[in-house]
Amino acid sequence: MTPLTDIHTHSDHSDRLYVKNIRLGTDEIPSNKGPFSLGIHPWDAALLYPDIDKHLRIIQNSYNELVGEIGLDKICGVDWGLQMEVFEAQAAVAQRPIIIHSVRAHREVLEVLKRHGSLPAIFHAFVGSPEQAAEIVRQGGYLSFGFGSLRSTKTLRALQYCPSERLLLESDTTPLPIAKLYAQVAAIRGVSKEELIETTYKNFKQITE
């Protein structure tokens, strides 16, 4: 049976394949290779910036399979210039898929990604319009939808639009069963839950292997 997949979570799970997010400066970094992402969250840009070179070396030398979550956030109150500098620095050294945190900043995030090559970028907890989703897909990005994504009417349209080969699902911080998310997304896209599981599993493996 094909397992459920979860591209971005903050917890450990026994019922799925998952990528656990490790927030640099806050969370303990696993000592062995495993399905985790590691990066400087934009909320922490000002706090970690004084030691940015040290943190970049940690990101480069760790066993993390993905870099993230990194990105830009226009409503968090952290200095925009610092956010941009820290994001640019991480994108420049990533050399592996990136988990993107983007709040009202899709255009700026895409501009940074264009400057640093075509690394796979996963826009986690995506909230945005079909037009924004299309631009991300055109640039080779993936869209990851969580429970929060389903509360937005425009994002529901983006979910219906999203090409199967660019679709991922995530639990993020919610304790709700991810099987419930799969059932809801399958209904929205008009496919069987089994088909959705196969689709996201294939995409998950392409990113993490």
Secondary structure, 3 states (H helix, E strand, C coil): CCCCEEEEECCCCCCCEEEEEEECCCCCCCCCCCCEEEECCHHHHHHHHHHHHHHHHHHHHCCCCEEEEEEEECCCCCCHHHHHHHHHHHHHHCCCCEEEEEECCHHHHHHHHHHCCCCCEEECCCCCCHHHHHHHHHCCCEEEECHHHHHCHHHHHHHHHCCHHHEEECCECCCCCHHHHHHHHHHHHCCCHHHHHHHHHHHHHHHHC
